[in-house]
Amino acid sequence: MNNKSLTRGKSVKLKKKKAIRISKDGFYEKERKKRPIYHDQELHSLMLSLLLCLLLQPERGTLDNLYCHQYPIDNGKQNILYMLHQHISHDQN
């Protein structure tokens, strides 16, 4: 194998990854437009604040075991903190 074929192989892989990323972004944008919460930035911020308040125990300020667990999958719970992290990390949020 020569350097050109290696470079071409990497280029094809990058194009495929970019195409997948664009289709994911397009799907996200389409779904985002369907939900009224994203039309109002203040409402969106308030809902995220509410979610954070519900995740914390008021008396101790720690994560509530009802919603968050160290091993959520093992206990049949969704990984709320991971989902929240992904949501907040998105460019449009």
Beta strands, then each sheet from edge to edge (+ up, - down):
end
